[in-house]
Amino acid sequence: MKNILITGAAGFIGYSLARELLESNEGVEENIQIVGIDNMNDYYSVDLKKSRLENLVKHRNFRFTKGSISDKELVQKIFAENQFDVVVNLAAQAGVRYSITNPDAYIESNLVGFYNILEACRHSYDESDANPSADYKGVHHLVYASSSSVYGTNEKVPYSTGDIVDNPVSLYAATKKSNELMAYAYSNLYRIPSTGLRFFTVYGPMGRPDMAYFKFTNKIVKGETIQIYNYGDMYRDFTYIDDIVKGIITVMKKAPAKNDNGVPYKIYNIGNNKPVSIMYFIETLEKILMEEGISMNQVKKELLPMQQADVYKTFADVDELIRDFNFKPETPLEVGLRNFAQWYKLYYLIR
Ligand SMILES: NC(=O)c1ccc[n+]([C@@H]2O[C@H](COP(=O)([O-])OP(=O)(O)OC[C@H]3O[C@@H](n4cnc5c(N)ncnc54)[C@H](O)[C@@H]3O)[C@@H](O)[C@H]2O)c1
């Protein structure tokens, strides 16, 4: 694991992963080289994406390209110029509700973009190449983001990767499930080892302002009313960013063995395995924002019916992650939220 491509490198998870790899002892000792690509779209604050990038570009072993993975020529060029060992595809149009109003963005980034990444991995080692580097054997592990949203309205909890996930309730979920199928086809046809990671509601410092916890924080700080769907009767398996990063790095290092069909392919859940009710989440956030001196406001709540494309509960079964990697997320909500609140204060209120 030396030359790594991270797509969506200015995004929340891509940035957090790149930073950890660049700054941890392990990454430094192995002299990891990272190429990041991101189209810097304005789905949410571009300034936040720029701030994340500022923390990455100061590292000499990080190089950044601004562009879209849906641009096939660009993707091919980046692969031709680098010999990636590991590719981590995190670029995507995220968000469930936005996929109702902006479906095109999902097709372009999540389907066309991912297809371009698969094709580039496929051609990263071409035996007919006139001038192949002596020891380079192409991308030997593709890790890509899937999502808990593939479980749709699954009633069985916890959600397990063995569950049938053929009932997506949003186009976003459908693109993520499609990614898993596309990856399977490429792992099967071209023996590209691939691992799909179904992330569960990721939160933390430098997180995504479009996500509910971030919007709640903005509104609580301003003394505005927060909207709570399904009258508060919802559960989420909130997963702290450091656990997600640790999980990705752990998985990156070990390409999957061939399954019973001879295909080097695997899917894992990465979730906290401890869903909390939205009402408890909001109480905890309110308390922490007060303790950190960020807000003195009592939360004003508006309880609303369930929204289209939303799900009642998410809950990750992580037994396979434990079995194969002896790893599971472990950061308690109170610790993760406090870290988020402290970052929020520094980033928005003090500087
Ligand atoms: N954050 C979560 O809770 C969560 C949960 C489940 C799955 N995921 C998945 O994890 C991945 C990372 O999520 P995130 O939370 O960091 O989201 P994010 O939106 O912060 O990061 C995605 C990044 O990809 C970039 N991007 C989008 N389309 C692109 C394209 N065509 N070409 C290049 N760059 C493009 C965006 O500008 C953004 O910076 C995504 O695939 C997302 O669907 C996230």
The ligand as a Tripos MOL2 file, in Angstrom:
@<TRIPOS>MOLECULE
LIG
   44    48     1     0     0
SMALL
NO_CHARGES

@<TRIPOS>ATOM
      1 N1        -21.2540   10.5790    5.4210 N.am      1 LIG1
      2 C1        -22.0990    9.5570    5.5450 C.2       1 LIG1
      3 O1        -22.8500    9.4760    6.5240 O.2       1 LIG1
      4 C2        -22.1580    8.4860    4.5020 C.ar      1 LIG1
      5 C3        -22.9830    7.3850    4.7460 C.ar      1 LIG1
      6 C4        -23.0560    6.3740    3.7900 C.ar      1 LIG1
      7 C5        -22.2980    6.4600    2.6360 C.ar      1 LIG1
      8 N2        -21.5180    7.5480    2.4190 N.ar      1 LIG1
      9 C6        -20.7460    7.5900    1.1760 C.3       1 LIG1
     10 O2        -19.3970    7.8200    1.4930 O.3       1 LIG1
     11 C7        -18.7720    8.5870    0.4680 C.3       1 LIG1
     12 C8        -18.1610    9.8380    1.0590 C.3       1 LIG1
     13 O3        -19.1920   10.5690    1.7070 O.3       1 LIG1
     14 P1        -18.9460   11.9500    2.4150 P.3       1 LIG1
     15 O4        -19.8210   11.9850    3.6030 O.co2     1 LIG1
     16 O5        -17.4910   12.2020    2.5610 O.co2     1 LIG1
     17 O6        -19.5760   12.9220    1.3230 O.3       1 LIG1
     18 P2        -19.0030   14.2920    0.7430 P.3       1 LIG1
     19 O7        -20.0910   14.8630   -0.1010 O.co2     1 LIG1
     20 O8        -18.4710   15.1200    1.8350 O.co2     1 LIG1
     21 O9        -17.7980   13.8030   -0.1540 O.3       1 LIG1
     22 C9        -17.9090   13.4330   -1.4830 C.3       1 LIG1
     23 C10       -16.9490   14.2910   -2.2790 C.3       1 LIG1
     24 O10       -17.0040   13.8500   -3.6180 O.3       1 LIG1
     25 C11       -16.9620   14.9710   -4.4710 C.3       1 LIG1
     26 N3        -17.5950   14.5720   -5.7130 N.ar      1 LIG1
     27 C12       -18.9180   14.3840   -5.9790 C.ar      1 LIG1
     28 N4        -19.0850   14.0120   -7.2500 N.ar      1 LIG1
     29 C13       -17.8470   13.9590   -7.8030 C.ar      1 LIG1
     30 C14       -17.3650   13.6430   -9.0790 C.ar      1 LIG1
     31 N5        -18.1970   13.3280  -10.0900 N.pl3     1 LIG1
     32 N6        -16.0360   13.6830   -9.3130 N.ar      1 LIG1
     33 C15       -15.1830   14.0250   -8.3180 C.ar      1 LIG1
     34 N7        -15.5860   14.3470   -7.0890 N.ar      1 LIG1
     35 C16       -16.9030   14.3160   -6.8350 C.ar      1 LIG1
     36 C17       -17.6840   16.0530   -3.7290 C.3       1 LIG1
     37 O11       -17.2650   17.3460   -4.1390 O.3       1 LIG1
     38 C18       -17.3320   15.7670   -2.2810 C.3       1 LIG1
     39 O12       -16.2260   16.5480   -1.8680 O.3       1 LIG1
     40 C19       -19.8610    8.8700   -0.5560 C.3       1 LIG1
     41 O13       -19.7820    7.8910   -1.5490 O.3       1 LIG1
     42 C20       -21.1370    8.7010    0.2280 C.3       1 LIG1
     43 O14       -22.2080    8.3420   -0.6140 O.3       1 LIG1
     44 C21       -21.4180    8.5530    3.3220 C.ar      1 LIG1
@<TRIPOS>BOND
     1     1     2 1
     2     2     3 2
     3     2     4 1
     4     4     5 ar
     5     4    44 ar
     6     5     6 ar
     7     6     7 ar
     8     7     8 ar
     9     8     9 1
    10     8    44 ar
    11     9    10 1
    12     9    42 1
    13    10    11 1
    14    11    12 1
    15    11    40 1
    16    12    13 1
    17    13    14 1
    18    14    15 2
    19    14    16 1
    20    14    17 1
    21    17    18 1
    22    18    19 2
    23    18    20 1
    24    18    21 1
    25    21    22 1
    26    22    23 1
    27    23    24 1
    28    23    38 1
    29    24    25 1
    30    25    26 1
    31    25    36 1
    32    26    27 ar
    33    26    35 ar
    34    27    28 ar
    35    28    29 ar
    36    29    30 ar
    37    29    35 ar
    38    30    31 1
    39    30    32 ar
    40    32    33 ar
    41    33    34 ar
    42    34    35 ar
    43    36    37 1
    44    36    38 1
    45    38    39 1
    46    40    41 1
    47    40    42 1
    48    42    43 1
@<TRIPOS>SUBSTRUCTURE
     1 LIG1         1 GROUP 0 **** ****
